[in-house]
Amino acid sequence: MKILKNIDLETVLSMAELVSYQPGQIVSRTLVQNNAVSITLFAFDADEEISAHESKGDALVYILDGSASVTIGDKVHSLTGGQTIVMPAGIPHAVQAPAPFKMLLVVVFPKE
């Protein structure tokens, strides 16, 4: 059974090249989605955002390219390529693109 999807196995890949920028859009590519973990690549065009919401799992954001604004609770964090931050479960968070950027999002859910 293949757990990872939308990605070639046993192939050297550039994560940032697996998702492409599209004008005026947020593009996503899901690699894993199950009850334990979600792994998704995103490409945000400038001025696009995912508005404030909460997750049942801890969400790790890793910036692959560009820069992002990540709000956790009332605090705004500016991240650039190579940086990461964890948005804790149960705390409202949002992601905004002051300029185009790509990120890897890994959400780890608690055991049911």
GROMACS elastic network, one bead per residue, 0.5 to 0.9 nm:
[ bonds ]
;  ai    aj funct       b0    kb
    2     5     6  0.70645   500
    3    31     6  0.84394   500
    3    32     6  0.65942   500
    3    33     6  0.85272   500
    3    34     6  0.89240   500
    4     7     6  0.69368   500
    4     8     6  0.88251   500
    4     9     6  0.83471   500
    4    30     6  0.88418   500
    4    31     6  0.54274   500
    4    32     6  0.52965   500
    4    33     6  0.85360   500
    5     8     6  0.79695   500
    5    30     6  0.72867   500
    5    32     6  0.63503   500
    6    29     6  0.71843   500
    6    30     6  0.68592   500
    6    31     6  0.57458   500
    6    32     6  0.87039   500
    7    11     6  0.89114   500
    7    13     6  0.89153   500
    7    18     6  0.81066   500
    7    31     6  0.67343   500
    8    11     6  0.59790   500
    8    12     6  0.86280   500
    8    13     6  0.82709   500
    9    12     6  0.84902   500
   13    16     6  0.88042   500
   13    17     6  0.78135   500
   13    18     6  0.78501   500
   14    17     6  0.53631   500
   14    18     6  0.67728   500
   15    18     6  0.53727   500
   15    19     6  0.77355   500
   15    41     6  0.80118   500
   15    64     6  0.75156   500
   15   104     6  0.81699   500
   16    19     6  0.63126   500
   16    20     6  0.80716   500
   16    41     6  0.82616   500
   16    43     6  0.86206   500
   16    64     6  0.58536   500
   16    65     6  0.68542   500
   16   102     6  0.66486   500
   16   103     6  0.78457   500
   16   104     6  0.86469   500
   17    20     6  0.67497   500
   18    29     6  0.78716   500
   18    41     6  0.77186   500
   19    27     6  0.70625   500
   19    28     6  0.69375   500
   19    29     6  0.65982   500
   19    41     6  0.66027   500
   19    42     6  0.65854   500
   19    43     6  0.61600   500
   19   102     6  0.78534   500
   20    27     6  0.70383   500
   20    28     6  0.87604   500
   20    42     6  0.83773   500
   20    43     6  0.60928   500
   20    44     6  0.89178   500
   20   102     6  0.84870   500
   21    24     6  0.89256   500
   21    25     6  0.76812   500
   21    26     6  0.77030   500
   21    27     6  0.68711   500
   21    42     6  0.88499   500
   21    43     6  0.53997   500
   21    44     6  0.65687   500
   21    45     6  0.62038   500
   21   100     6  0.75983   500
   21   101     6  0.82784   500
   21   102     6  0.82201   500
   22    25     6  0.55568   500
   22    26     6  0.72534   500
   22    27     6  0.69750   500
   22    43     6  0.78582   500
   22    44     6  0.78700   500
   22    45     6  0.65120   500
   23    26     6  0.85973   500
   23    44     6  0.88591   500
   23    45     6  0.60287   500
   23    46     6  0.83546   500
   24    44     6  0.82364   500
   24    45     6  0.57079   500
   24    46     6  0.73694   500
   24    47     6  0.80021   500
   24    48     6  0.69521   500
   25    43     6  0.81631   500
   25    44     6  0.63694   500
   25    45     6  0.57234   500
   25    46     6  0.86339   500
   25    48     6  0.66913   500
   26    42     6  0.67807   500
   26    43     6  0.56805   500
   26    45     6  0.62927   500
   26    48     6  0.67082   500
   26    49     6  0.77990   500
   26    50     6  0.87339   500
   27    41     6  0.81870   500
   27    42     6  0.55492   500
   27    43     6  0.51152   500
   27    44     6  0.65402   500
   27    45     6  0.85708   500
   28    40     6  0.66244   500
   28    41     6  0.55024   500
   28    43     6  0.65105   500
   28    44     6  0.87828   500
   29    39     6  0.87306   500
   29    40     6  0.55667   500
   29    41     6  0.50824   500
   29    42     6  0.65302   500
   29    43     6  0.89688   500
   30    33     6  0.70653   500
   30    38     6  0.77773   500
   30    39     6  0.61568   500
   30    41     6  0.63967   500
   30    42     6  0.87713   500
   31    38     6  0.76068   500
   31    39     6  0.53853   500
   31    40     6  0.55788   500
   31    41     6  0.75734   500
   32    37     6  0.69813   500
   32    38     6  0.51879   500
   32    40     6  0.70354   500
   33    36     6  0.80237   500
   33    37     6  0.61246   500
   33    39     6  0.66115   500
   33    40     6  0.83683   500
   34    37     6  0.56571   500
   34    38     6  0.63250   500
   35    38     6  0.80565   500
   35   108     6  0.87703   500
   35   109     6  0.68093   500
   35   110     6  0.85833   500
   35   111     6  0.81089   500
   35   112     6  0.81563   500
   36    57     6  0.89354   500
   36   107     6  0.83719   500
   36   108     6  0.59909   500
   36   109     6  0.50732   500
   36   110     6  0.69756   500
   36   111     6  0.69869   500
   36   112     6  0.87729   500
   37    57     6  0.84736   500
   37   106     6  0.70807   500
   37   107     6  0.55306   500
   37   109     6  0.58657   500
   38   105     6  0.77450   500
   38   106     6  0.56707   500
   38   107     6  0.50424   500
   38   108     6  0.66753   500
   38   109     6  0.82386   500
   39   104     6  0.72275   500
   39   105     6  0.56725   500
   39   107     6  0.65267   500
   39   108     6  0.88473   500
   40   103     6  0.83805   500
   40   104     6  0.59149   500
   40   105     6  0.52137   500
   40   106     6  0.66466   500
   40   107     6  0.87493   500
   41   102     6  0.73629   500
   41   103     6  0.58436   500
   41   105     6  0.62110   500
   41   106     6  0.88959   500
   42   101     6  0.82563   500
   42   102     6  0.54746   500
   42   103     6  0.52711   500
   42   104     6  0.64083   500
   42   105     6  0.76399   500
   43    65     6  0.89672   500
   43   100     6  0.73656   500
   43   101     6  0.58687   500
   43   103     6  0.66251   500
   44    47     6  0.81047   500
   44    48     6  0.60523   500
   44    49     6  0.75139   500
   44    96     6  0.82453   500
   44    97     6  0.63042   500
   44    99     6  0.81487   500
   44   100     6  0.54502   500
   44   101     6  0.54107   500
   44   102     6  0.62068   500
   44   103     6  0.84289   500
   45    48     6  0.57560   500
   45    49     6  0.88069   500
   45    97     6  0.67753   500
   45    98     6  0.87176   500
   45    99     6  0.67551   500
   45   101     6  0.68317   500
   45   102     6  0.88738   500
   46    49     6  0.87080   500
   46    96     6  0.84547   500
   46    97     6  0.51898   500
   46    98     6  0.55875   500
   46   101     6  0.77228   500
   47    96     6  0.68174   500
   47    97     6  0.51041   500
   47    98     6  0.55189   500
   47    99     6  0.66405   500
   47   100     6  0.79104   500
   48    95     6  0.86684   500
   48    96     6  0.60812   500
   48    97     6  0.55108   500
   48    98     6  0.79936   500
   48    99     6  0.87207   500
   48   100     6  0.84755   500
   49    94     6  0.74260   500
   49    95     6  0.55587   500
   49    97     6  0.61094   500
   50    53     6  0.83041   500
   50    93     6  0.88622   500
   50    94     6  0.56439   500
   50    95     6  0.52525   500
   50    96     6  0.64604   500
   51    93     6  0.76777   500
   51    94     6  0.50327   500
   51    95     6  0.67700   500
   51    96     6  0.79066   500
   52    71     6  0.80218   500
   52    72     6  0.86832   500
   52    73     6  0.89092   500
   52    92     6  0.57235   500
   52    95     6  0.78040   500
   53    90     6  0.89485   500
   53    91     6  0.80202   500
   53    93     6  0.56009   500
   53    94     6  0.66153   500
   54    57     6  0.87856   500
   54    88     6  0.88395   500
   54    89     6  0.68388   500
   54    90     6  0.54008   500
   54    91     6  0.56755   500
   54    93     6  0.63054   500
   54    94     6  0.88085   500
   55    58     6  0.71585   500
   55    59     6  0.76869   500
   55    87     6  0.87270   500
   55    88     6  0.80004   500
   55    89     6  0.52859   500
   55    90     6  0.57485   500
   55    91     6  0.74881   500
   55    92     6  0.78085   500
   55    93     6  0.85562   500
   55   107     6  0.84739   500
   55   109     6  0.87553   500
   56    88     6  0.87808   500
   56    89     6  0.51940   500
   56    90     6  0.60286   500
   56   107     6  0.88614   500
   56   108     6  0.86216   500
   56   109     6  0.63289   500
   56   110     6  0.75308   500
   57    87     6  0.88481   500
   57    88     6  0.71415   500
   57    90     6  0.76174   500
   57   107     6  0.58004   500
   57   108     6  0.51408   500
   57   110     6  0.62497   500
   58    86     6  0.67354   500
   58    87     6  0.59350   500
   58    90     6  0.82961   500
   58   106     6  0.82402   500
   58   107     6  0.55666   500
   58   108     6  0.54762   500
   58   109     6  0.66916   500
   58   110     6  0.85524   500
   59    85     6  0.83544   500
   59    86     6  0.54990   500
   59    87     6  0.50189   500
   59    88     6  0.63167   500
   59    89     6  0.71276   500
   59   105     6  0.67136   500
   59   106     6  0.56217   500
   59   108     6  0.65020   500
   59   109     6  0.87587   500
   60    84     6  0.69765   500
   60    85     6  0.58197   500
   60    87     6  0.62591   500
   60    88     6  0.84611   500
   60   104     6  0.80374   500
   60   105     6  0.57257   500
   60   106     6  0.50967   500
   60   107     6  0.62235   500
   60   108     6  0.83372   500
   61    70     6  0.89671   500
   61    83     6  0.83804   500
   61    84     6  0.54063   500
   61    85     6  0.54542   500
   61    86     6  0.61956   500
   61    87     6  0.76622   500
   61   103     6  0.65182   500
   61   104     6  0.58844   500
   61   106     6  0.66500   500
   61   107     6  0.87129   500
   62    79     6  0.88642   500
   62    81     6  0.78940   500
   62    82     6  0.68094   500
   62    83     6  0.59458   500
   62    85     6  0.68366   500
   62    86     6  0.88510   500
   62   102     6  0.86387   500
   62   103     6  0.54277   500
   62   104     6  0.51141   500
   62   105     6  0.64982   500
   62   106     6  0.83919   500
   63    66     6  0.73163   500
   63    67     6  0.71777   500
   63    68     6  0.75561   500
   63    79     6  0.70333   500
   63    80     6  0.61405   500
   63    82     6  0.55960   500
   63    83     6  0.56521   500
   63    84     6  0.62029   500
   63    85     6  0.89625   500
   63   101     6  0.74233   500
   63   102     6  0.60600   500
   63   104     6  0.64997   500
   63   105     6  0.88089   500
   64    67     6  0.87743   500
   64    80     6  0.80143   500
   64    82     6  0.59361   500
   64    83     6  0.80471   500
   64   101     6  0.74442   500
   64   102     6  0.53118   500
   64   103     6  0.51239   500
   64   104     6  0.69083   500
   65    80     6  0.71132   500
   65    82     6  0.75994   500
   65   100     6  0.82207   500
   65   101     6  0.52728   500
   65   102     6  0.50799   500
   65   103     6  0.70759   500
   66    79     6  0.85804   500
   66    80     6  0.58297   500
   66    81     6  0.56008   500
   66    97     6  0.89644   500
   66    99     6  0.69873   500
   66   100     6  0.60571   500
   66   102     6  0.65984   500
   66   103     6  0.89087   500
   67    78     6  0.71917   500
   67    79     6  0.55260   500
   67    81     6  0.63354   500
   67    97     6  0.71156   500
   67    98     6  0.72221   500
   67    99     6  0.65105   500
   67   100     6  0.71496   500
   67   101     6  0.55276   500
   67   102     6  0.81093   500
   68    77     6  0.82145   500
   68    78     6  0.58828   500
   68    79     6  0.52897   500
   68    80     6  0.64294   500
   68    81     6  0.88059   500
   68    95     6  0.70540   500
   68    96     6  0.60230   500
   68    97     6  0.51229   500
   68    98     6  0.63884   500
   68    99     6  0.73343   500
   68   100     6  0.81020   500
   68   101     6  0.64710   500
   68   102     6  0.85323   500
   68   103     6  0.87819   500
   69    76     6  0.66512   500
   69    77     6  0.56859   500
   69    79     6  0.63854   500
   69    94     6  0.82508   500
   69    95     6  0.58412   500
   69    96     6  0.50648   500
   69    97     6  0.62387   500
   69    98     6  0.69654   500
   70    75     6  0.83570   500
   70    76     6  0.57314   500
   70    77     6  0.50975   500
   70    78     6  0.64164   500
   70    79     6  0.75102   500
   70    85     6  0.85249   500
   70    87     6  0.87491   500
   70    93     6  0.72224   500
   70    94     6  0.58155   500
   70    96     6  0.64032   500
   70    97     6  0.88763   500
   71    74     6  0.67235   500
   71    75     6  0.55866   500
   71    77     6  0.60903   500
   71    78     6  0.87953   500
   71    87     6  0.86529   500
   71    92     6  0.81153   500
   71    93     6  0.52478   500
   71    94     6  0.50844   500
   71    95     6  0.63904   500
   71    96     6  0.82672   500
   72    75     6  0.54490   500
   72    76     6  0.65050   500
   72    77     6  0.78889   500
   72    87     6  0.63404   500
   72    88     6  0.81995   500
   72    91     6  0.68193   500
   72    92     6  0.60784   500
   72    94     6  0.67939   500
   73    76     6  0.82458   500
   73    91     6  0.60070   500
   73    92     6  0.53340   500
   73    93     6  0.60270   500
   73    94     6  0.87960   500
   74    92     6  0.86383   500
   74    93     6  0.86938   500
   77    85     6  0.87365   500
   79    82     6  0.83866   500
   79    83     6  0.59307   500
   79    84     6  0.72188   500
   79    85     6  0.82828   500
   80    83     6  0.57446   500
   80    84     6  0.84707   500
   80   101     6  0.85792   500
   81    84     6  0.85457   500
   81   101     6  0.83485   500
   81   102     6  0.84291   500
   81   103     6  0.85958   500
   87    90     6  0.89053   500
   87    91     6  0.73686   500
   87    92     6  0.84149   500
   87    93     6  0.67653   500
   88    91     6  0.59777   500
   88    92     6  0.86218   500
   88    93     6  0.86463   500
   89    92     6  0.83374   500
   89   109     6  0.85498   500
   96    99     6  0.87899   500
   97   100     6  0.60022   500
   97   101     6  0.66311   500
   98   101     6  0.85666   500
  109   112     6  0.85057   500
